[in-house]
């Protein structure tokens, strides 16, 4: 299995090189040269496996320079039952005959990023050894809330690594901010920027390809890598839970195994839904992938019109992890749709950088619409959906999952598609207790974050996740902040080489 850059299809690297490096030197994203295919018999065999066995099978198809023993050890360390509440890391909850919810938030940070960021450090340390890197890996991350905490927790005190996380000062929930700023570990650092997530993400990507920055890191015995979904090692583990959800959905209906399924995915950076697309390309019987956006609906507009245009108002919403206007992983999808035409993809990215927009030809849109549908929800629509689903099913979801549920409501109303559908749930409702409480309760919402947790528990009877409850007594360690243009100096300073 080899990997190439979305901006240079002739480049070839191993899986270990792709994971260790994070992003190609040309600014492109590493992508498999060919996707492995699963037969019906292989898919049937997965039905009788547990989550860890399914993960070993899928990862083994892509990580051909890792031994089966190495993959087994990585999976066992990442998905140990005690890290995910004692049960399956990704349980499926059936709401009614047609609709299910895939819960991806039972890990240590109560968000779906744990599904990949609990295993990435294990893949990364082995990748560094395989590529004979004798330098410290500096994991540089931009976060809209959940990636930052999950990466900090995953890489905490991992030998041979340092971690720097940037987050938008006013673009994450109070609980997300507290999770990051109380993070333990001697190798981590956190900094707020005065800007939004797109500013943080653009700044991080620019640092990866800054020659002076790369030179100074080299002199200090360091190299950059990434824990964002631009790193293939972050995206790959996400493919697993789509296969797992399918197997679980038809576990008790073997006669229907092989029938198509829909997934509704709340997404801003396009990584989570891209993993579902890769699963479909590998042979998973997926009918539709419904891309759910909030009011920052740049992806919905792209799916409808073929024009990607970030020149629009930016909204701060109840679903902050989706408050994104530059969806990095869309580049990988365009690369697949173009038949790995890196010149075509590079052209789109140059237009995006220069003009903030690009238009893809109708032929690409025909391909896109064969699989993808796009819907979006405002905060008000998502709140109504959250309340309705709680009343109908007594099922409590977070604000991002509510966007997905609302998007599915619109999709079903427009299409009457009766295909079994899985709504992907990306965070515990307690990470956004303020907005969730306003949706399901008519009582005044307390000002204190932890009083909100207690109020939501009293209102719904749903237990508070232990990792969030424990934050109340943790001291704040990180209060640094900087302007967008100061990110380079901030990284040098936090690494002690400024």
Beta strands, then each sheet from edge to edge (+ up, - down):
strand 1: 3-5
strand 2: 8-13
strand 3: 30-32
strand 4: 92-94
strand 5: 99-103
strand 6: 136-143
strand 7: 161-168
strand 8: 188-193
strand 9: 222-225
strand 10: 261-266
strand 11: 286-293
strand 12: 307-309
strand 13: 357-359
strand 14: 372-376
strand 15: 421-425
strand 16: 481-482
sheet 1: 2+ 1- 3+
sheet 2: 4+ 5- 15- 10- 11- 14-
sheet 3: 9+ 6+ 7+ 8+ 16+
sheet 4: 12+ 13-
end
